[in-house]
């Protein structure tokens, strides 16, 4: 999965670039739409000053990467290549680069050309004078507060820059050239390859609390796969609902777990046992940090490396056991997965 972030000056044509990427199969997530919902909930006027105020208020309260976190969480659930519009804070860039396969695009053009475009566009945030347009841009370009918009610095962090100062065909040629050089159009590494298989396997999972998948590999060959689901012949969550049990942790807090299913890692190990496949020295790829029980089974199987797409909120004990057992543990993303009521 590739996440493209798009940033740029006011009226530069970010939306046009988004449309071009949508034609190539990218799903669109909009920071502006996210803010619009918040503005409407507050009963405020949907103009640029209000959007800026609400965005900065959210960032001040929840952190500079708050909006990016929310949009990435939605994107990860979907799992398809996507484009997030528009990135305006340095922390947003840093968070996305740390937690997903991320590329940042920047779009710019002469300010007079851009103003003419927004006048023609005529959205609720575009009905301003040229003087106000310039002032709005200058206000958003830099800030000493790390939780506020700092468009100028974000633009400097871009991996690719697009000049939208001419016609549409000129912009399209640039987009096509960038698209050719995106990671998704390059041969994947072995880890990327096997993790994509994990995502496909997970689609067979039968518990919607966590549709997890697992692939066990040795010498670059897939040995077995597994996904979360009920034991053979027993009803699945998708058919009859979850089988919840409450548990009390060491702090006295009560959490709720579905116990109807066998975990993806356990199912993969069981498949190996049924077919007489030795897992000594293998690598295991999975959706999130294995639970404590799965971790113990992985250790006893002789598996030497575990690669997880995401972290599990209750995975610290597993991480410690892997370290003690000398098992290499790698995370693609620092995003922490947590189920409802846990």
Sine and cosine of phi, psi and omega as CSV:
sin_phi,cos_phi,sin_psi,cos_psi,sin_omega,cos_omega
0.00,0.00,0.76,-0.65,0.04,-1.00
-0.92,-0.39,0.71,-0.70,0.07,-1.00
-0.93,-0.38,0.86,-0.51,0.09,-1.00
-0.98,-0.21,0.77,-0.63,0.14,-0.99
-0.98,-0.21,0.58,-0.81,0.03,-1.00
-0.80,-0.60,0.75,-0.66,0.03,-1.00
-0.74,-0.67,0.11,-0.99,0.01,-1.00
0.44,-0.90,0.11,-0.99,-0.04,-1.00
-0.95,0.30,0.24,-0.97,-0.04,-1.00
-0.90,0.44,0.76,-0.65,0.04,-1.00
0.95,0.32,0.28,0.96,-0.07,-1.00
-0.97,0.24,-0.33,0.94,0.00,-1.00
0.93,-0.36,0.44,0.90,0.02,-1.00
-0.86,0.51,-0.67,0.74,0.00,-1.00
-0.89,0.46,-0.57,0.82,0.02,-1.00
-0.92,0.39,-0.66,0.75,0.05,-1.00
-0.90,0.44,-0.66,0.75,0.04,-1.00
-0.84,0.54,-0.73,0.69,0.00,-1.00
-0.87,0.49,-0.63,0.78,0.02,-1.00
-0.91,0.42,-0.62,0.79,0.01,-1.00
-0.96,0.26,-0.52,0.86,0.07,-1.00
-0.89,0.45,-0.58,0.81,0.04,-1.00
-0.90,0.44,-0.32,0.95,0.03,-1.00
-0.99,-0.16,0.19,0.98,0.10,-0.99
0.99,-0.15,0.08,1.00,0.00,-1.00
-0.98,0.17,0.67,-0.74,0.06,-1.00
-1.00,0.06,0.66,-0.76,-0.09,-1.00
-0.99,-0.14,0.78,-0.62,0.14,-0.99
-0.84,-0.55,0.77,-0.63,-0.15,-0.99
-0.89,-0.45,0.85,-0.53,0.11,-0.99
-0.90,0.44,-0.56,0.83,0.01,-1.00
-0.90,0.43,-0.70,0.71,0.04,-1.00
-0.91,0.42,-0.59,0.80,0.05,-1.00
-0.87,0.49,-0.70,0.71,0.01,-1.00
-0.94,0.34,-0.59,0.81,0.00,-1.00
-0.85,0.52,-0.65,0.76,0.03,-1.00
-0.88,0.47,-0.67,0.75,0.02,-1.00
-0.91,0.41,-0.67,0.75,0.00,-1.00
-0.89,0.46,-0.69,0.72,0.01,-1.00
-0.90,0.43,-0.62,0.79,0.04,-1.00
-0.89,0.45,-0.55,0.84,0.00,-1.00
-1.00,0.09,-0.12,0.99,0.01,-1.00
0.94,0.34,0.50,0.86,-0.05,-1.00
-0.99,-0.16,0.29,-0.96,0.02,-1.00
-0.95,0.31,0.78,-0.62,-0.08,-1.00
-0.99,0.14,0.91,0.42,0.07,-1.00
-0.93,-0.38,0.08,-1.00,-0.11,-0.99
-0.89,0.45,-0.63,0.77,0.02,-1.00
-0.87,0.49,-0.65,0.76,0.00,-1.00
-0.92,0.38,-0.70,0.71,0.02,-1.00
-0.85,0.52,-0.70,0.72,0.00,-1.00
-0.90,0.44,-0.69,0.72,-0.01,-1.00
-0.89,0.46,-0.74,0.68,-0.03,-1.00
-0.91,0.41,-0.67,0.74,0.01,-1.00
-0.88,0.48,-0.72,0.69,-0.01,-1.00
-0.92,0.39,-0.56,0.83,0.03,-1.00
-0.91,0.42,-0.69,0.72,0.03,-1.00
-0.89,0.45,-0.69,0.72,-0.01,-1.00
-0.91,0.42,-0.62,0.79,0.01,-1.00
-0.91,0.41,-0.61,0.79,-0.04,-1.00
-0.99,0.17,-0.68,0.74,-0.15,-0.99
-0.95,-0.31,-0.14,0.99,-0.05,-1.00
0.94,-0.35,0.46,-0.89,-0.07,-1.00
-0.89,0.46,-0.37,0.93,-0.03,-1.00
-0.99,-0.15,0.23,0.97,-0.13,-0.99
-0.85,0.53,-0.75,0.66,-0.05,-1.00
-0.91,0.41,-0.67,0.74,0.02,-1.00
-0.88,0.48,-0.63,0.77,0.02,-1.00
-0.87,0.49,-0.73,0.69,-0.02,-1.00
-0.89,0.45,-0.70,0.72,-0.02,-1.00
-0.94,0.34,-0.62,0.79,0.02,-1.00
-0.92,0.39,-0.61,0.79,0.03,-1.00
-0.86,0.51,-0.67,0.74,0.05,-1.00
-0.90,0.44,-0.68,0.73,-0.04,-1.00
-0.91,0.42,-0.64,0.76,-0.02,-1.00
-0.91,0.42,-0.57,0.82,0.05,-1.00
-0.90,0.44,-0.60,0.80,-0.01,-1.00
-0.97,0.24,-0.68,0.73,0.10,-1.00
1.00,0.09,-0.01,1.00,-0.01,-1.00
-1.00,-0.08,0.35,-0.94,0.11,-0.99
-0.83,0.56,0.65,-0.76,-0.09,-1.00
-0.58,-0.81,0.23,-0.97,0.08,-1.00
-0.78,-0.63,0.79,-0.62,-0.03,-1.00
-0.97,-0.26,0.85,-0.53,-0.03,-1.00
-0.85,-0.53,0.75,-0.67,-0.13,0.99
-0.85,-0.53,0.55,-0.84,-0.06,-1.00
-1.00,0.01,0.79,-0.62,-0.09,-1.00
-0.71,-0.71,0.01,1.00,-0.06,-1.00
-0.76,-0.65,0.65,-0.76,-0.05,-1.00
-0.86,0.51,-0.63,0.78,-0.01,-1.00
-0.90,0.44,-0.51,0.86,0.06,-1.00
-0.90,0.44,-0.70,0.71,0.02,-1.00
-0.89,0.46,-0.73,0.69,-0.04,-1.00
-0.89,0.46,-0.65,0.76,-0.01,-1.00
-0.91,0.41,-0.72,0.70,-0.03,-1.00
-0.92,0.40,-0.62,0.78,0.02,-1.00
-0.92,0.40,-0.52,0.86,-0.02,-1.00
-0.98,0.19,-0.51,0.86,-0.21,-0.98
-0.92,-0.39,0.05,1.00,0.05,-1.00
-0.31,-0.95,0.13,-0.99,0.09,-1.00
-0.98,0.22,0.98,-0.21,-0.27,-0.96
-0.83,-0.56,0.66,-0.75,0.09,-1.00
-0.74,-0.67,0.71,-0.71,-0.01,-1.00
-0.94,-0.34,0.81,-0.58,0.08,-1.00
-0.97,-0.25,0.56,-0.83,0.05,-1.00
-0.81,-0.59,0.72,-0.69,0.01,-1.00
-0.87,-0.50,0.68,-0.73,-0.01,-1.00
-0.51,-0.86,0.29,-0.96,0.06,-1.00
-0.26,-0.97,0.17,-0.99,0.04,-1.00
-0.85,0.53,0.63,-0.77,-0.13,-0.99
-0.90,0.44,-0.57,0.82,0.02,-1.00
-0.94,0.35,-0.62,0.78,0.06,-1.00
-0.89,0.45,-0.67,0.74,-0.04,-1.00
-0.92,0.38,-0.62,0.79,0.01,-1.00
-0.91,0.41,-0.66,0.76,0.04,-1.00
-0.86,0.51,-0.61,0.79,-0.01,-1.00
-0.92,0.39,-0.68,0.73,-0.05,-1.00
-0.95,0.33,-0.48,0.88,0.07,-1.00
-0.90,0.44,-0.68,0.73,0.02,-1.00
-0.92,0.39,-0.65,0.76,-0.01,-1.00
-0.88,0.47,-0.75,0.67,0.15,-0.99
0.91,0.42,0.54,0.84,0.06,-1.00
-0.96,0.26,0.06,-1.00,-0.08,-1.00
-0.90,0.43,-0.41,0.91,0.00,-1.00
-1.00,-0.07,-0.05,1.00,-0.09,-1.00
-0.99,-0.16,-0.13,0.99,-0.09,-1.00
-0.99,0.10,0.95,0.33,-0.03,-1.00
-0.70,-0.71,0.32,-0.95,0.07,-1.00
-0.97,0.25,0.24,-0.97,0.03,-1.00
-0.88,0.47,-0.62,0.79,0.01,-1.00
-0.87,0.49,-0.71,0.70,0.01,-1.00
-0.92,0.40,-0.62,0.78,0.03,-1.00
-0.84,0.54,-0.73,0.68,0.00,-1.00
-0.90,0.43,-0.68,0.73,-0.01,-1.00
-0.90,0.44,-0.66,0.75,0.03,-1.00
-0.86,0.51,-0.70,0.71,-0.03,-1.00
-0.91,0.40,-0.68,0.73,-0.01,-1.00
-0.89,0.46,-0.61,0.79,0.00,-1.00
-0.91,0.40,-0.55,0.84,-0.05,-1.00
-1.00,0.03,-0.19,0.98,-0.11,-0.99
-0.94,0.33,-0.55,0.84,-0.02,-1.00
-0.46,-0.89,0.43,-0.90,0.02,-1.00
-0.37,-0.93,0.61,-0.79,0.06,-1.00
-0.98,0.20,-0.29,0.96,0.01,-1.00
-1.00,0.06,0.89,-0.46,-0.07,-1.00
-0.91,0.42,-0.27,0.96,-0.01,-1.00
-1.00,-0.06,-0.02,1.00,0.02,-1.00
-0.97,-0.23,0.13,-0.99,-0.01,-1.00
-0.89,0.46,0.68,-0.73,0.06,-1.00
-0.62,-0.79,0.93,0.36,-0.15,-0.99
-0.87,0.49,-0.62,0.78,-0.03,-1.00
-0.87,0.49,-0.71,0.71,-0.02,-1.00
-0.95,0.33,-0.61,0.79,0.04,-1.00
-0.88,0.48,-0.67,0.74,0.01,-1.00
-0.88,0.47,-0.57,0.82,0.03,-1.00
-0.92,0.38,-0.37,0.93,-0.04,-1.00
-1.00,0.07,-0.04,1.00,-0.11,-0.99
-0.91,0.43,0.57,-0.82,0.08,-1.00
-0.99,0.13,-0.52,0.85,0.02,-1.00
-0.69,-0.73,0.61,-0.79,0.04,-1.00
-0.88,-0.48,0.65,-0.76,0.02,-1.00
-0.87,-0.50,0.72,-0.69,0.08,-1.00
-0.99,-0.14,0.92,-0.38,0.00,-1.00
-0.96,-0.30,0.69,0.73,-0.05,-1.00
-1.00,-0.06,-0.02,1.00,-0.01,-1.00
-0.87,-0.50,-0.65,-0.76,-0.05,-1.00
-1.00,0.00,0.06,-1.00,-0.07,-1.00
-0.89,0.45,-0.60,0.80,-0.02,-1.00
-0.91,0.41,-0.58,0.82,0.05,-1.00
-0.89,0.46,-0.67,0.74,0.03,-1.00
-0.93,0.37,-0.67,0.74,-0.04,-1.00
-0.88,0.48,-0.64,0.77,0.01,-1.00
-0.88,0.47,-0.63,0.78,0.03,-1.00
-0.92,0.40,-0.67,0.74,0.02,-1.00
-0.88,0.47,-0.68,0.73,0.00,-1.00
-0.88,0.47,-0.64,0.77,0.00,-1.00
-0.92,0.39,-0.66,0.75,0.04,-1.00
-0.91,0.42,-0.67,0.74,-0.03,-1.00
-0.86,0.52,-0.64,0.77,0.01,-1.00
-0.88,0.48,-0.46,0.89,-0.08,-1.00
-0.98,-0.19,0.14,0.99,0.04,-1.00
-0.96,0.29,0.47,-0.88,-0.01,-1.00
-0.82,0.57,-0.53,0.85,-0.04,-1.00
-0.92,0.38,-0.29,0.96,0.00,-1.00
-0.98,-0.19,0.21,0.98,0.08,-1.00
-0.92,-0.39,0.41,-0.91,-0.01,-1.00
-0.88,0.47,0.79,-0.61,-0.04,-1.00
-0.94,0.34,0.45,-0.89,0.15,-0.99
-0.94,0.34,0.17,-0.99,0.03,-1.00
-0.89,0.46,-0.65,0.76,0.03,-1.00
-0.88,0.47,-0.71,0.70,0.01,-1.00
-0.88,0.48,-0.65,0.76,-0.01,-1.00
-0.88,0.47,-0.77,0.64,-0.05,-1.00
-0.94,0.34,-0.52,0.85,0.04,-1.00
-0.94,0.34,-0.54,0.84,0.10,-1.00
-0.91,0.40,-0.58,0.81,0.07,-1.00
-0.91,0.42,-0.63,0.77,0.06,-1.00
-0.83,0.56,-0.71,0.70,-0.02,-1.00
-0.89,0.46,-0.62,0.78,0.02,-1.00
-0.93,0.37,-0.70,0.71,0.03,-1.00
-0.86,0.51,-0.65,0.76,-0.04,-1.00
-0.88,0.48,-0.40,0.92,0.00,-1.00
-0.92,0.39,-0.29,0.96,0.05,-1.00
-1.00,0.09,-0.14,0.99,-0.06,-1.00
-0.87,0.49,0.50,-0.86,-0.10,-0.99
-0.88,-0.47,0.29,0.96,0.08,-1.00
-0.79,-0.62,0.91,-0.42,-0.11,-0.99
-0.98,0.22,-0.02,1.00,0.11,-0.99
-0.95,0.30,-0.36,0.93,0.03,-1.00
-0.12,-0.99,1.00,-0.02,-0.03,-1.00
-0.98,0.19,1.00,0.07,-0.11,-0.99
-0.99,-0.16,0.48,-0.88,0.05,-1.00
-0.75,-0.66,0.29,-0.96,-0.02,-1.00
-0.54,-0.84,0.63,-0.78,0.08,-1.00
-0.72,-0.70,0.76,-0.64,0.04,-1.00
-0.93,-0.36,0.77,-0.64,-0.20,-0.98
-0.77,-0.64,0.57,-0.82,0.15,-0.99
-0.58,-0.81,0.71,-0.70,-0.02,-1.00
0.80,0.60,0.64,0.77,0.05,-1.00
0.91,0.42,0.36,0.93,0.04,-1.00
-0.86,-0.52,0.70,-0.71,0.03,-1.00
-0.96,0.28,0.81,-0.58,0.01,-1.00
-1.00,-0.04,-0.78,0.62,-0.01,-1.00
-0.49,-0.87,0.31,-0.95,0.10,-0.99
-0.76,-0.65,0.27,-0.96,0.06,-1.00
-0.36,-0.93,0.46,-0.89,0.08,-1.00
-0.66,-0.75,0.34,-0.94,-0.05,-1.00
-0.94,0.34,0.76,-0.64,-0.02,-1.00
-0.07,-1.00,0.23,-0.97,-0.02,-1.00
-0.94,0.33,0.37,-0.93,0.09,-1.00
-0.84,0.55,0.47,-0.88,-0.04,-1.00
-0.79,0.61,0.79,-0.62,0.04,-1.00
1.00,0.03,-0.15,0.99,0.01,-1.00
-0.98,-0.18,0.44,-0.90,-0.05,-1.00
-0.91,0.41,0.53,-0.85,-0.02,-1.00
-0.99,-0.13,0.36,-0.93,0.04,-1.00
-0.84,0.55,-0.66,0.75,-0.02,-1.00
-0.90,0.44,-0.32,0.95,-0.03,-1.00
-0.99,-0.11,-0.68,0.73,-0.13,-0.99
-0.84,-0.55,0.02,1.00,-0.01,-1.00
1.00,-0.09,0.12,-0.99,-0.05,-1.00
-0.98,0.22,0.40,-0.92,0.13,-0.99
-0.92,-0.39,1.00,-0.08,-0.11,-0.99
-1.00,0.03,0.62,-0.79,0.17,-0.98
-0.71,-0.71,0.63,-0.78,0.00,-1.00
-1.00,-0.03,0.61,-0.79,0.01,-1.00
-0.76,-0.65,0.56,-0.83,0.02,-1.00
-0.96,-0.30,0.85,-0.53,-0.01,-1.00
-1.00,0.07,-0.04,-1.00,-0.09,-1.00
-0.89,0.46,-0.47,0.88,0.00,-1.00
-0.99,0.10,-0.03,1.00,0.00,-1.00
1.00,0.03,0.04,1.00,0.01,-1.00
-0.99,0.17,0.58,-0.82,-0.01,-1.00
-0.99,-0.15,0.79,-0.61,0.06,-1.00
-0.84,-0.54,0.38,-0.92,-0.05,-1.00
-0.91,-0.41,0.75,-0.66,-0.04,-1.00
-0.78,-0.62,0.59,-0.81,0.13,-0.99
-1.00,0.03,0.84,-0.55,-0.06,-1.00
-0.92,-0.38,0.26,0.97,-0.02,-1.00
-0.97,0.26,-0.43,0.90,-0.18,-0.98
-0.96,-0.29,0.32,-0.95,0.17,-0.99
-0.99,-0.13,0.70,-0.71,-0.05,-1.00
-0.92,0.40,0.41,-0.91,-0.05,-1.00
-0.85,0.53,-0.69,0.72,-0.01,-1.00
-0.89,0.45,-0.67,0.75,0.00,-1.00
-0.90,0.43,-0.68,0.74,0.02,-1.00
-0.89,0.46,-0.64,0.77,0.02,-1.00
-0.91,0.42,-0.68,0.73,0.01,-1.00
-0.91,0.42,-0.63,0.77,0.05,-1.00
-0.89,0.45,-0.64,0.77,0.03,-1.00
-0.88,0.47,-0.64,0.77,0.03,-1.00
-0.90,0.43,-0.66,0.75,0.00,-1.00
-0.90,0.44,-0.68,0.73,-0.02,-1.00
-0.88,0.47,-0.55,0.84,-0.09,-1.00
-0.98,-0.21,0.09,1.00,0.05,-1.00
0.92,0.39,0.58,0.81,-0.02,-1.00
-0.99,-0.15,0.86,-0.51,0.03,-1.00
-0.97,0.24,0.69,-0.72,-0.03,-1.00
-0.95,-0.30,0.10,1.00,0.01,-1.00
-0.84,0.54,0.82,-0.57,0.05,-1.00
0.99,0.16,0.12,0.99,-0.04,-1.00
-0.99,0.13,0.17,-0.99,0.11,-0.99
-0.90,-0.43,0.62,-0.79,-0.02,-1.00
-0.90,-0.44,0.78,-0.62,0.04,-1.00
-0.93,-0.36,0.72,-0.69,-0.08,-1.00
-0.51,-0.86,0.12,-0.99,-0.09,-1.00
-0.96,0.28,-0.66,0.75,-0.03,-1.00
-0.50,-0.86,0.12,-0.99,0.01,-1.00
-0.76,0.65,0.82,-0.57,0.04,-1.00
-0.87,0.49,0.50,-0.87,0.04,-1.00
-0.95,0.32,0.05,-1.00,-0.04,-1.00
-0.86,0.51,-0.72,0.69,-0.01,-1.00
-0.90,0.44,-0.71,0.71,0.03,-1.00
-0.87,0.49,-0.65,0.76,-0.01,-1.00
-0.87,0.49,-0.67,0.74,0.01,-1.00
-0.91,0.43,-0.64,0.77,0.03,-1.00
-0.91,0.41,-0.65,0.76,0.02,-1.00
-0.88,0.48,-0.69,0.72,0.01,-1.00
-0.88,0.48,-0.73,0.68,-0.06,-1.00
-0.94,0.34,-0.36,0.93,0.05,-1.00
-0.97,0.24,-0.25,0.97,-0.03,-1.00
1.00,0.06,0.22,0.98,0.07,-1.00
-0.91,0.42,0.68,-0.73,-0.13,-0.99
-0.96,-0.30,-0.23,0.97,-0.02,-1.00
-0.54,-0.84,0.65,-0.76,0.05,-1.00
-0.81,-0.59,0.79,-0.62,0.01,-1.00
-0.87,-0.50,0.84,-0.54,-0.07,-1.00
-0.90,-0.43,0.65,-0.76,0.09,-1.00
-0.92,0.39,-0.64,0.76,-0.03,-1.00
-0.63,-0.77,0.19,-0.98,0.09,-1.00
-1.00,-0.01,0.50,-0.87,0.10,-0.99
-0.98,-0.20,0.66,-0.75,-0.14,-0.99
-0.88,0.47,-0.39,0.92,-0.03,-1.00
-0.91,-0.41,0.61,0.79,-0.11,-0.99
-0.98,-0.21,0.11,0.99,-0.08,-1.00
-0.87,0.49,-0.68,0.74,-0.03,-1.00
-0.90,0.44,-0.64,0.77,0.04,-1.00
-0.89,0.45,-0.68,0.74,0.02,-1.00
-0.86,0.51,-0.67,0.74,0.00,-1.00
-0.91,0.41,-0.66,0.75,0.01,-1.00
-0.91,0.42,-0.66,0.75,0.02,-1.00
-0.88,0.47,-0.66,0.75,0.00,-1.00
-0.89,0.45,-0.69,0.72,0.00,-1.00
-0.91,0.42,-0.57,0.82,-0.04,-1.00
-1.00,0.08,-0.04,1.00,0.02,-1.00
0.97,0.25,0.44,0.90,0.02,-1.00
-1.00,-0.07,0.78,-0.63,0.03,-1.00
-0.95,0.30,0.79,-0.61,-0.01,-1.00
-0.86,-0.52,0.86,-0.51,-0.01,-1.00
-0.84,-0.55,0.61,-0.79,0.05,-1.00
-0.88,-0.47,0.75,-0.66,0.09,-1.00
-0.96,0.28,-0.63,0.78,-0.04,-1.00
-0.75,-0.66,0.53,-0.85,0.09,-1.00
-1.00,0.04,0.04,1.00,0.03,-1.00
-0.87,0.50,0.76,-0.65,-0.05,-1.00
-0.99,-0.15,0.84,-0.55,0.01,-1.00
-1.00,0.02,0.74,-0.67,0.03,-1.00
-0.60,-0.80,0.72,-0.69,-0.01,-1.00
-1.00,0.03,0.31,-0.95,0.04,-1.00
-0.87,0.48,0.66,-0.75,0.03,-1.00
0.92,0.40,0.40,0.92,0.10,-1.00
-0.88,-0.47,0.00,0.00,0.00,0.00
